[in-house]
Amino acid sequence: MTPDAQPTPASRETPDSVPDPAPESAAAPRARVEDKAPRGLWFRLLVYVVLVHAFAAFLFLLFEVAARQ
């Protein structure tokens, strides 16, 4: 061994150890954009609002018909 050469340390991995996570150069998962709500959420919200208004209109009609009798 030459005086300038440095020995490399032995690997510390044992059979029970967990390997290091993937390096940063691996394909990163897409970041979620928090500025906009998901499309499915808007659709559900629209359906719920329409259904609640339809139910409220039915109850209003029910009370109007009952009041006339």
C-alpha positions as CSV (number, residue, x, y, z in Angstrom):
1,M,0.0,0.0,0.0
2,T,1.4,3.4,-0.9
3,P,1.5,6.2,1.7
4,D,-1.1,8.2,-0.3
5,A,-3.7,5.4,-0.5
6,Q,-6.5,5.4,2.0
7,P,-8.1,2.1,3.0
8,T,-11.8,1.9,2.3
9,P,-14.0,1.0,5.2
10,A,-15.8,-2.3,5.1
11,S,-19.5,-2.4,4.4
12,R,-21.6,-2.3,7.6
13,E,-24.5,-4.1,6.1
14,T,-25.6,-7.2,7.9
15,P,-28.2,-9.7,6.7
16,D,-30.8,-8.1,9.0
17,S,-30.0,-4.5,8.1
18,V,-32.2,-2.5,5.7
19,P,-30.5,-1.3,2.6
20,D,-30.2,2.5,2.0
21,P,-33.1,4.1,0.2
22,A,-33.0,4.8,-3.5
23,P,-30.7,7.7,-4.5
24,E,-32.2,11.1,-5.3
25,S,-31.5,10.5,-9.0
26,A,-34.3,7.9,-9.1
27,A,-37.6,9.1,-10.6
28,A,-39.3,11.1,-7.9
29,P,-43.0,10.8,-7.4
30,R,-45.1,13.6,-8.8
31,A,-45.7,16.3,-6.3
32,R,-49.4,17.0,-5.5
33,V,-50.5,20.5,-6.4
34,E,-52.3,21.9,-3.4
35,D,-53.6,24.9,-5.2
36,K,-56.4,23.1,-6.9
37,A,-58.8,20.5,-5.5
38,P,-59.0,17.1,-7.3
39,R,-61.6,16.8,-10.1
40,G,-63.5,14.0,-8.3
41,L,-63.9,16.3,-5.3
42,W,-65.5,19.0,-7.4
43,F,-67.8,16.4,-9.0
44,R,-69.0,15.0,-5.6
45,L,-69.5,18.5,-4.3
46,L,-71.7,19.4,-7.2
47,V,-73.7,16.2,-6.9
48,Y,-74.2,16.7,-3.2
49,V,-75.3,20.3,-3.6
50,V,-77.8,19.4,-6.4
51,L,-79.2,16.5,-4.4
52,V,-79.5,18.5,-1.2
53,H,-81.3,21.3,-3.1
54,A,-83.6,18.7,-4.7
55,F,-84.4,17.2,-1.3
56,A,-85.1,20.6,0.1
57,A,-87.4,21.5,-2.8
58,F,-89.3,18.2,-2.2
59,L,-89.7,19.0,1.5
60,F,-90.9,22.5,0.6
61,L,-93.4,21.1,-1.9
62,L,-94.5,18.5,0.7
63,F,-95.3,21.2,3.3
64,E,-97.0,23.4,0.7
65,V,-99.3,20.6,-0.4
66,A,-100.0,19.6,3.2
67,A,-100.8,23.3,4.1
68,R,-103.5,23.5,1.4
69,Q,-105.5,20.6,2.7
